Amino acid sequence: MGRTPGATAADTRDRLLRAAADVFARRGYEGTRVSEVAAAAGLSNGAMYAYFGSKAELLVDALRVHGRRLLADLVAAEPTRSLPDLLLASGRTLRRRREPDGELLVEALVAARRDGDVLGPVRGYVHERADWLAGLVRRGQDDGGIDAAVSPRAVAHLCLALAVGTALVGPDVDPVDDEEWTALLGRLVASLAPAADPATTAEMGSRP
């Protein structure tokens, strides 16, 4: 089967990506056959290859379009909210029960360690996300909410590591009290704030 009558190329491509996200999340990269993705999308193998050159390309594009992006969704919904608040809010949701879209990054990273054809596209995707996160941190530094001495790239790496780590070790594996998790995140986020001016601190301490 080719494109559904009346459907645009963009519609067909998105249907393939949605099907790929669901199948990869359920069966993993190695356990997924291209024919399964095509069948889930209601298309033939040939039609699928008209849109994607390889299974690796399909995986990364599905991740790019349908992967879970908690922080990005918050930024889009509340663009004027401070970065520390956004980091805390997105961090709290990391401990929620995993959803299929949240499995995609883990599957992609595991596949990249085992398959050289996957490594390059996944590395490119991770760099895209790290660049976006680092840019967000720089914006927070410009706004004064993040210490200018902090490395934006290091903060981006920490955010990615937390996202992947909590996807692997979720509440079904190691439950942690929500209040304790939130309190810890609060301390981590607070550590990113600019250091207090010693002169100002001394002045405030000398006031009656």
CORBEL-V568289 format. One record per pair of residues at least 6 apart in sequence whose ideal C-beta (glycine too) atoms are under 6 Angstrom apart, sorted by sequence separation. I is the first residue (numbers start at 0). GAP is how many residues later the second one is. D is the distance in whole Angstrom. If there is no record, write none. Layout:
{{I;GAP;D} {I;GAP;D}}
//
This chain:
{{51;6;4} {111;6;5} {139;6;4} {37;7;5} {110;7;4} {111;7;5} {140;7;5} {23;8;6} {2;9;5} {22;9;5} {136;9;6} {34;10;6} {37;10;4} {111;10;4} {73;12;5} {22;13;5} {22;14;5} {107;14;5} {137;14;5} {73;15;6} {136;15;4} {73;16;6} {19;17;5} {22;17;6} {18;18;5} {133;18;4} {136;18;5} {70;19;4} {133;19;5} {69;20;4} {18;21;4} {33;21;5} {18;22;4} {133;22;4} {69;23;5} {132;23;4} {15;25;5} {14;26;5} {129;26;4} {132;26;5} {28;30;6} {15;32;6} {67;33;4} {66;34;6} {67;34;4} {15;35;6} {23;35;6} {65;35;6} {66;37;5} {12;38;5} {19;38;5} {66;38;6} {20;41;4} {62;41;5} {0;42;5} {19;42;4} {149;42;6} {0;43;5} {16;44;6} {1;45;5} {16;45;5} {20;45;4} {62;45;5} {145;46;5} {146;47;5} {16;48;5} {58;49;6} {82;57;3} {55;61;5} {59;61;4} {83;61;5} {105;61;5} {55;62;4} {82;62;5} {81;63;5} {55;65;5} {59;65;5} {101;65;5} {93;72;4} {97;72;5} {24;75;4} {94;76;6} {24;78;4} {28;78;5} {24;79;6} {27;79;6} {28;82;4} {20;83;6} {23;83;5} {94;86;6} {91;90;6} {90;94;4} {87;97;6} {87;101;5} {86;102;5} {83;105;5}}
//
